[in-house]
């Protein structure tokens, strides 16, 4: 029979859990970032140009495999290792840009709405509600198809889709923070609203923003991969994991590695990012045991 823990014991156990980082996930993401940054130096071949003589070459451990293509080659003879490395640059680059800009926009809108309240809050939150009510992937497909498939347009579309998630959460945090005594004292002291928001509101909502950014980065990678898989994302011959899965799905019976490797890369990256996001949430929130 499992005995219930006392309150101090539960707090101690919770603190230990919060302090224990997911080393495997952190290690994988560190290696992925390093590989993406130094992809031009690490990649054995060009990710765009292939050799027809190596078309659909299997991985090195299968019959017919070669050390020239450790993970095989795709339908155009392009090395899979090189495509995966440069694809990580695309996925992580899109995730970084989309998360940063959507986070800045959403955080600013959320703080303004929560701090000033009234009509400002009502207008901004109704716009946020409308943005949140539209299916994410459907709107992304329509916008990218209208603007045209390109890396820049994919980033812009994802930014437009993600900022409401920051705005909604930050607005709720700001509604609580503006009632605290130090905010009232700052107003009594004559501090302008922009100074109060910058010095007293923003630092206190940053832990929440950081957690949202980590979790949204995984969603960005999935969304970018989905757009590439459907053919409305980053156009070929640029290496992108979703595009690689889409190109390889018709060869699953004869050359499974073309689609499996980028699919596995997406799975591992998203899983590790979600694990790190959950850990950050537990670590930054003292109420989570």
Secondary structure, DSSP 8 states (H G I E B T S, - for coil): ------HHHHHHHHHHHHH---HHHHHHHHHHHHHHHTHHHH-SS-SS---GGGTT---TTSTT-BTTBTT-B-TTS-BHHHHHHHHHHHHHHHHHHHHHHHHHHHHHHHHHHHHH-HHHHHHHHHHHHHHHHS-HHHHHHHHHHHH-S-HHHHHHHHHHHHHHHHHHHHHHHHHHHTTSHHHHHHHHTT--HHHHIIIIIHHHHHHHHHHHHHHHHHHHHHHHHHHHHTTSSS-TTS--HHHHHHHHGGGTTT-THHHHHHHHHHHHHHHHHHHHHHHHHHHH-TT--
